[in-house]
Amino acid sequence: MGILVNSNTKVIVQGITGREGSFHAKLMLDYGTKVIAGTSPGKGGSYVHGVPVYNTIREAIEEQGQADASIVFVPAKFAPDAVYEAIDGNIKLLVVITEGIPLHEEVKFVNYARKHGVVIIGPNTPGIMTVGECKLGIMPAHVFKKGNVGIVSRSGTLTYEVARELSKKGYGVSTVIGLGGDPVTGLDFIDVAELFFKDKETSAIVLIGEIGGDAEERFAKYYYEISSKKPVVAYVAGRTAPPGKRMGHAGAIISMGVGDYDSKRKSLVDAGIPVAETPSQIPKLLDSLLR
């Protein structure tokens, strides 16, 4: 079954008539994801890859029935409105692919979602995939092989590299989640780990962090303090980054001794989580924990 999405998840694609939305809707359909509708204001009545398009979420749900999840391919300027529309449409899982949404807008809609019991993945995320069942995002499906390792990551491209290394060594993936590269995200490492700990199909977790913020340090403290848990292997990107520099992601800024590579590595190791120096080392560390 994986976590959060599976082969029965019914999906609406917001912004399906745009270039990105249309392109990735096709790949998600090809993967077997149940895309029941798309939305695009002013384009209602048309079809994209055989999927009916509606002007609003409400119209889509009236015609096609309640959706479980929505994926947002809407430009940054209009993305917050799309998020509120999906939450008000009682959709319980939202994947926000859009990058460049203003921080104050992200804070507002993430809080609004929490109040309504809605899970947001992202913003600025490659999405989520329960391998072999459902892909909700822009991840290249061919690099993920079905298995029992859960991946939770702050970095898109590194996730694919790690999945490739796992496959080479005979490991596969249960569910993979990209948290998103912005300073504010709907889920953090702790939220996702708790879901993986309950998932019968996940026997170990790979955590892919990066410099900036304190998400990895907070996870390490949580992991150290709980008694019932599964093995975790970590990799932290940005080891060679100079302090005080903003690296790539908006979330990757180091300040006041928290958020640099050494601080993250030390926190994780002290909590009993082995940290790989390179992605290719991850399967070896899993071997030592699982075999």
Secondary structure, 3 states (H helix, E strand, C coil): CCCCCCCCCEEEEECCCCHHHHHHHHHHHHHCCEEEEEECCCCCCCEECCEEEECCHHHHHHHHCCCCEEEECCCCCCHHHHHHHHHHCCCCEEEECCCCCCHHHHHHHHHHHHHCCCEEECCCCCEEEECCCEEEECCCHHHCCEEEEEEEECCHHHHHHHHHHHHHCCCCEEEEEECCCCCCCCCCHHHHHHHHHHCCCCCEEEEEEECCCCHHHHHHHHHHHCCCCCCEEEEEECCCCCCCCCCCCCCCCCECCECCHHHHHHHHHHCCCCEECCHHHHHHHHHHHHC
